Amino acid sequence: MITVLTGLIRNLSPKVFEFRKLLQPIYSEFSRKPVCISTKNPSLKMTQATQNPSQQQKQKVIITNKCGNKIVGILHESATKEIVILCHGLRSTKEDNIMTNLAASLENAGISSFRFDFTGNGESEGSFEFGHYWREVEDLHDVVQHFHRENRIVIAIIGHSKGGSVVLLYASKYYDIKAVVNLSGRYDLKAGLEERLGKDYLEIIRRDGFIDVMQSGIHFILLYYHLRTSAIEGNFDYRVTKESLMDRLDTNMHEACLQIDKTCRVLTVHGSSDTVIPVEDASEFAKIIPNHELHIIEGADHSYTNHQDELASVVVNCIKETLLHDKGTSSYLC
């Protein structure tokens, strides 16, 4: 067993090293089919809207996915039949600044949107998984189908980081979306793993079956490198299982993007100063997706920390153009 710390260490409190009950890793045949891991939350109420009258345009919506887990999201209602779905990234939630700011900007433009938590993230039920991109594709499909049953038109799907890769994978499998917006998605899913898991991550996970990752601030510190078990087992932010890692390594974004329908409009937005996923990944998408536009935001980092307004402007304009084109009154380019 190995524990990995990431982030910037300052004064760690004793609480960092409290014991936590572990979930045992679950192994099965590797495939694109979603792995159903249900952990019911009895405190989750099946309310369809918040009770605050001042929040009438925001409704909490709960959708049960194919695995029986409840997927929780916030509907920003602008009384339009068309709706945009927002998908967060790895170790994030629907409350991420990018998700909330885009929802607010779309709402100001009179466009309805829905931001939700993938299985095992935020308020949604289930177990968090490092990989399982195709499981998140199926979560997204369940959300899209829910709104189709509500007689809504899902005009676009937008994803950031891992969510950007997920919306592209969705478009490669399902052909029911007019536009896809990929914000800082990763083209090569084999990249970035050494930085997160350590140089010898493949050897370690093949030996131990999992790697535990702890957020703390420095890039990464490996504790008890030569120990198979340790006294602080359980003190980690999340666990990467062999199955979830292999799922990521086996997911081929290049081959999937070649399957995207040529009538589906794809916009890729990326920050030129992104140190998490290099801007070159965006250029790779531009090379292989035929109906594609690339927009680079100069100076923006992975979270668009100082460029939220520019990001929102680019995305909202793209959605407006898509809506106009769908009504037959404009060209499709975002």
C-alpha positions as CSV (number, residue, x, y, z in Angstrom):
1,M,0.0,0.0,0.0
2,I,1.2,3.5,-0.7
3,T,-0.1,6.9,0.3
4,V,0.4,9.9,-1.9
5,L,0.1,13.5,-0.7
6,T,-0.5,16.3,-3.2
7,G,-0.7,20.0,-2.7
8,L,1.1,22.5,-0.5
9,I,1.9,21.3,3.1
10,R,1.7,23.8,5.8
11,N,0.8,23.1,9.4
12,L,-1.0,19.8,9.3
13,S,-3.4,19.3,12.2
14,P,-3.7,16.0,14.1
15,K,-7.0,15.6,12.4
16,V,-5.2,14.8,9.1
17,F,-4.1,11.5,10.6
18,E,-7.4,10.4,12.1
19,F,-8.4,6.9,11.1
20,R,-11.1,6.5,8.5
21,K,-13.1,3.4,7.7
22,L,-12.0,2.1,4.3
23,L,-14.1,0.8,1.5
24,Q,-12.7,-2.4,0.0
25,P,-11.7,-2.2,-3.6
26,I,-14.1,-4.0,-6.0
27,Y,-12.7,-5.8,-9.0
28,S,-14.5,-7.0,-12.1
29,E,-13.9,-7.5,-15.8
30,F,-12.6,-4.3,-17.4
31,S,-15.1,-3.0,-19.9
32,R,-16.8,0.2,-21.1
33,K,-19.9,-0.8,-19.2
34,P,-20.6,1.2,-16.1
35,V,-19.7,-0.5,-12.8
36,C,-22.8,-0.1,-10.5
37,I,-21.7,0.6,-6.9
38,S,-24.7,1.6,-4.8
39,T,-24.4,3.3,-1.4
40,K,-27.8,4.5,-0.4
41,N,-28.0,7.8,1.5
42,P,-31.1,7.6,3.7
43,S,-31.0,11.3,4.5
44,L,-31.3,12.3,0.8
45,K,-34.8,13.7,0.3
46,M,-36.7,13.3,-2.9
47,T,-37.6,16.9,-3.2
48,Q,-37.9,18.4,-6.7
49,A,-37.4,22.0,-5.7
50,T,-36.0,24.2,-2.9
51,Q,-38.5,25.6,-0.5
52,N,-37.2,29.2,-0.5
53,P,-39.6,31.3,-2.6
54,S,-36.7,33.6,-3.6
55,Q,-35.0,30.6,-5.3
56,Q,-37.9,29.7,-7.5
57,Q,-35.7,29.7,-10.6
58,K,-33.4,27.2,-9.0
59,Q,-34.7,23.7,-8.3
60,K,-33.0,20.7,-6.8
61,V,-33.7,17.8,-9.1
62,I,-32.9,14.2,-8.2
63,I,-32.6,11.6,-11.0
64,T,-32.2,7.9,-10.4
65,N,-29.5,6.4,-12.7
66,K,-29.4,2.9,-14.2
67,C,-27.5,1.7,-11.2
68,G,-30.1,2.8,-8.7
69,N,-28.1,5.7,-7.4
70,K,-29.6,9.2,-7.0
71,I,-28.0,11.8,-9.1
72,V,-28.5,15.3,-7.6
73,G,-28.5,18.5,-9.6
74,I,-29.6,22.1,-9.7
75,L,-32.0,23.2,-12.4
76,H,-31.6,26.9,-13.4
77,E,-35.0,27.5,-15.0
78,S,-35.4,30.2,-17.6
79,A,-38.7,29.0,-19.1
80,T,-37.1,27.7,-22.3
81,K,-37.7,24.3,-23.8
82,E,-34.0,24.1,-24.6
83,I,-31.6,23.3,-21.8
84,V,-27.9,23.0,-21.4
85,I,-26.2,20.3,-19.1
86,L,-23.1,21.2,-17.2
87,C,-20.6,18.5,-16.1
88,H,-17.9,19.1,-13.4
89,G,-14.3,17.7,-13.4
90,L,-12.3,15.2,-11.3
91,R,-12.8,15.6,-7.6
92,S,-15.1,18.5,-8.1
93,T,-18.9,19.0,-7.8
94,K,-21.8,21.0,-9.3
95,E,-20.8,23.8,-6.9
96,D,-17.5,24.4,-8.6
97,N,-17.0,28.1,-9.6
98,I,-16.9,27.3,-13.3
99,M,-20.2,25.4,-13.0
100,T,-22.0,28.0,-10.9
101,N,-20.7,31.0,-13.0
102,L,-21.7,29.4,-16.3
103,A,-25.1,28.5,-15.0
104,A,-25.6,32.1,-13.8
105,S,-24.4,33.5,-17.2
106,L,-26.7,31.2,-19.1
107,E,-29.5,32.2,-16.9
108,N,-28.8,35.9,-17.5
109,A,-28.9,35.1,-21.2
110,G,-32.3,33.5,-20.8
111,I,-31.1,30.0,-21.3
112,S,-32.0,27.1,-18.9
113,S,-29.3,24.9,-17.5
114,F,-28.7,21.9,-15.2
115,R,-25.6,21.3,-13.2
116,F,-25.2,18.0,-11.4
117,D,-22.9,15.8,-9.4
118,F,-21.6,12.6,-11.0
119,T,-21.9,9.3,-9.1
120,G,-19.8,9.4,-5.9
121,N,-19.3,13.2,-6.0
122,G,-21.0,16.0,-4.1
123,E,-24.6,15.1,-3.1
124,S,-25.0,12.2,-5.5
125,E,-25.0,8.6,-4.2
126,G,-22.4,6.0,-5.0
127,S,-18.7,5.6,-4.6
128,F,-16.1,7.9,-6.1
129,E,-13.9,6.4,-8.8
130,F,-10.8,7.9,-10.2
131,G,-11.4,6.6,-13.7
132,H,-14.7,5.1,-15.0
133,Y,-15.2,7.7,-17.7
134,W,-17.8,5.6,-19.4
135,R,-19.7,5.3,-16.1
136,E,-20.0,9.1,-16.1
137,V,-21.1,9.0,-19.7
138,E,-24.0,6.8,-18.6
139,D,-24.8,9.2,-15.7
140,L,-24.9,12.0,-18.3
141,H,-27.1,9.9,-20.5
142,D,-29.5,9.3,-17.7
143,V,-29.7,13.1,-17.1
144,V,-30.3,13.8,-20.8
145,Q,-33.0,11.1,-21.0
146,H,-34.7,12.6,-17.9
147,F,-35.1,15.9,-19.6
148,H,-36.2,14.3,-22.9
149,R,-39.0,12.7,-20.9
150,E,-39.8,16.1,-19.6
151,N,-40.3,17.2,-23.2
152,R,-37.1,19.4,-23.1
153,I,-34.5,19.7,-25.8
154,V,-30.9,19.2,-24.5
155,I,-29.3,21.7,-26.9
156,A,-25.7,21.3,-25.6
157,I,-23.6,19.5,-23.0
158,I,-20.6,21.4,-21.4
159,G,-17.8,19.7,-19.4
160,H,-14.7,20.9,-17.6
161,S,-11.5,18.9,-17.3
162,K,-12.5,15.3,-16.8
163,G,-16.1,16.5,-17.6
164,G,-14.7,17.8,-20.9
165,S,-13.5,14.3,-21.8
166,V,-16.8,12.9,-20.7
167,V,-18.9,15.1,-22.9
168,L,-16.8,14.2,-25.9
169,L,-17.1,10.5,-25.1
170,Y,-20.8,11.0,-24.8
171,A,-21.0,12.5,-28.3
172,S,-19.0,9.6,-29.7
173,K,-21.6,7.1,-28.4
174,Y,-24.9,9.0,-28.4
175,Y,-26.0,11.2,-31.3
176,D,-28.8,13.2,-29.6
177,I,-26.9,16.5,-28.8
178,K,-26.6,19.6,-31.1
179,A,-23.4,21.0,-29.5
180,V,-20.6,19.9,-27.2
181,V,-18.4,22.3,-25.3
182,N,-15.1,20.9,-24.0
183,L,-13.4,23.1,-21.4
184,S,-9.8,22.0,-20.8
185,G,-10.5,18.3,-21.4
186,R,-7.6,15.8,-21.6
187,Y,-6.7,14.3,-25.0
188,D,-4.2,11.7,-23.7
189,L,-5.6,10.0,-20.6
190,K,-2.3,8.2,-20.1
191,A,-0.7,11.6,-19.3
192,G,-0.6,13.4,-16.0
193,L,-0.6,10.2,-13.9
194,E,3.0,10.3,-12.7
195,E,2.4,13.8,-11.3
196,R,-0.6,12.7,-9.4
197,L,0.3,9.1,-8.4
198,G,4.1,9.0,-8.4
199,K,6.7,7.7,-10.9
200,D,6.2,4.0,-10.1
201,Y,2.4,4.1,-9.9
202,L,2.0,1.1,-12.3
203,E,4.4,-1.1,-10.4
204,I,2.8,-0.2,-7.1
205,I,-0.8,-0.6,-8.2
206,R,-0.1,-4.0,-9.8
207,R,1.5,-5.1,-6.5
208,D,-0.9,-3.6,-4.0
209,G,-4.1,-3.2,-6.1
210,F,-4.6,0.4,-5.1
211,I,-2.9,3.7,-4.3
212,D,-4.2,6.1,-1.7
213,V,-3.9,9.9,-2.5
214,M,-4.0,12.6,0.1
215,Q,-4.4,16.3,-0.7
216,S,-1.9,18.4,1.2
217,G,-0.2,20.9,-1.0
218,I,3.2,19.9,-2.2
219,H,3.3,18.2,-5.5
220,F,3.4,14.7,-4.0
221,I,5.1,13.0,-1.1
222,L,5.2,9.2,-0.8
223,L,4.9,7.9,2.7
224,Y,6.1,4.5,3.8
225,Y,7.3,3.8,0.3
226,H,8.7,0.4,1.2
227,L,5.8,-0.7,3.4
228,R,2.9,-2.8,2.2
229,T,0.8,-1.5,5.1
230,S,1.2,1.4,7.6
231,A,0.0,2.7,10.9
232,I,-1.9,5.5,9.1
233,E,-3.8,3.4,6.6
234,G,-7.1,5.1,5.9
235,N,-5.8,8.7,6.1
236,F,-6.3,9.6,2.5
237,D,-8.3,11.9,0.3
238,Y,-9.3,9.2,-2.2
239,R,-8.3,5.8,-3.3
240,V,-7.3,4.8,-6.9
241,T,-8.1,1.2,-7.5
242,K,-6.4,-0.9,-10.1
243,E,-9.7,-1.3,-11.9
244,S,-10.4,2.5,-12.1
245,L,-6.8,3.2,-13.2
246,M,-7.0,0.6,-16.0
247,D,-10.3,2.1,-17.1
248,R,-8.6,5.4,-17.6
249,L,-5.6,3.9,-19.4
250,D,-7.9,1.9,-21.7
251,T,-10.1,4.9,-22.6
252,N,-8.9,6.1,-26.0
253,M,-10.0,9.7,-26.6
254,H,-8.6,9.7,-30.2
255,E,-10.6,6.8,-31.3
256,A,-13.7,8.0,-29.6
257,C,-13.5,11.5,-31.1
258,L,-13.4,10.0,-34.6
259,Q,-16.8,8.6,-33.9
260,I,-18.4,12.0,-33.2
261,D,-21.1,12.8,-35.7
262,K,-20.1,15.5,-38.2
263,T,-23.3,17.4,-37.6
264,C,-22.5,17.8,-33.9
265,R,-20.8,21.1,-33.2
266,V,-17.8,20.9,-30.9
267,L,-16.1,23.9,-29.2
268,T,-12.9,23.4,-27.3
269,V,-11.8,26.1,-24.9
270,H,-8.4,25.9,-23.1
271,G,-6.2,28.3,-21.1
272,S,-2.8,29.0,-22.5
273,S,-1.3,28.9,-19.0
274,D,-3.0,25.6,-17.9
275,T,-0.4,23.6,-16.0
276,V,-2.7,20.7,-15.2
277,I,-3.6,19.7,-18.8
278,P,-1.4,21.3,-21.4
279,V,-2.9,23.5,-24.1
280,E,-1.5,21.2,-26.7
281,D,-4.3,18.7,-25.8
282,A,-6.8,21.2,-27.2
283,S,-4.9,21.4,-30.5
284,E,-5.1,17.6,-30.8
285,F,-8.8,17.7,-30.5
286,A,-8.9,20.3,-33.2
287,K,-7.0,18.1,-35.6
288,I,-9.4,15.1,-35.5
289,I,-12.9,16.5,-34.8
290,P,-14.3,17.8,-38.2
291,N,-17.0,20.2,-37.0
292,H,-14.7,21.9,-34.4
293,E,-13.8,25.3,-33.2
294,L,-10.8,26.0,-30.9
295,H,-10.7,29.0,-28.6
296,I,-7.6,29.6,-26.5
297,I,-7.9,32.1,-23.6
298,E,-4.6,33.8,-23.2
299,G,-3.2,33.6,-19.6
300,A,-6.0,31.4,-18.3
301,D,-5.1,28.6,-15.9
302,H,-6.9,25.3,-15.6
303,S,-9.6,26.8,-13.4
304,Y,-9.9,30.0,-15.4
305,T,-9.3,31.8,-12.0
306,N,-8.9,35.3,-13.4
307,H,-10.8,34.6,-16.7
308,Q,-14.3,33.6,-15.6
309,D,-16.0,36.4,-17.5
310,E,-14.2,35.7,-20.8
311,L,-14.9,32.0,-20.4
312,A,-18.6,32.7,-19.8
313,S,-18.8,35.1,-22.8
314,V,-17.3,32.5,-25.1
315,V,-19.5,29.7,-23.9
316,V,-22.8,31.7,-23.8
317,N,-22.1,33.1,-27.3
318,C,-21.6,29.5,-28.6
319,I,-24.9,28.4,-27.1
320,K,-26.7,31.4,-28.5
321,E,-25.3,30.6,-32.0
322,T,-26.4,27.0,-31.6
323,L,-29.9,28.0,-30.6
324,L,-30.1,30.4,-33.6
325,H,-28.8,27.8,-36.0
326,D,-31.3,25.2,-34.6
327,K,-34.1,27.6,-35.4
328,G,-32.6,28.0,-38.9
329,T,-31.6,31.7,-38.5
330,S,-27.9,31.6,-38.3
331,S,-24.7,29.8,-39.2
332,Y,-23.6,27.2,-36.7
333,L,-20.1,28.4,-35.8
334,C,-19.7,29.3,-32.1
